[in-house]
Amino acid sequence: MDTNPNPPSDSVPGLILDQMRKADRTKKWTADRAGIPETTFRRKLRGGADFTVGEVARIAKALSISPGELLPPEFKKEAAA
């Protein structure tokens, strides 16, 4: 069952939701533009499954941002050093 309606702000779903709010985009609009079925997109935002790298890249493209903006801090180059 989908578990987390409010994901942590530093998780992929939380970062996606934050960027969607900044761009004033709906879940439906973002899912459609990213080529992800809306039910799948909503389930993944709630933590029912993880987003793939390809999905993150398509979401970023839809929102006109870098895919890195949708990744948690541990994926940033500075964190790896």
C-alpha positions, 0 to 999 in steps of 0.5 A: 500500500502507498505509505507516505503522503508527505515524503521527506523534503530531501527524498526524490518524491519530496524534491519532485513535489517541491520543484512542481510547486515552484513551477506551478505544475500539477501532478497530472501535467507533470506525469503527462509531460514525463510520459508516466501514467498518472496513477504510477506517478502518484503512487511513486510520489507516495513512496509506493515504488521508486522512480527510475533514473529515466523517469527522473530525467524525463520529469526534470526535462518536463520541469525545465530543470537539471535532473540533479535538482531531483536527487538527494544530497548523497548523490551530489558530487560534493557528498561523494568526495 
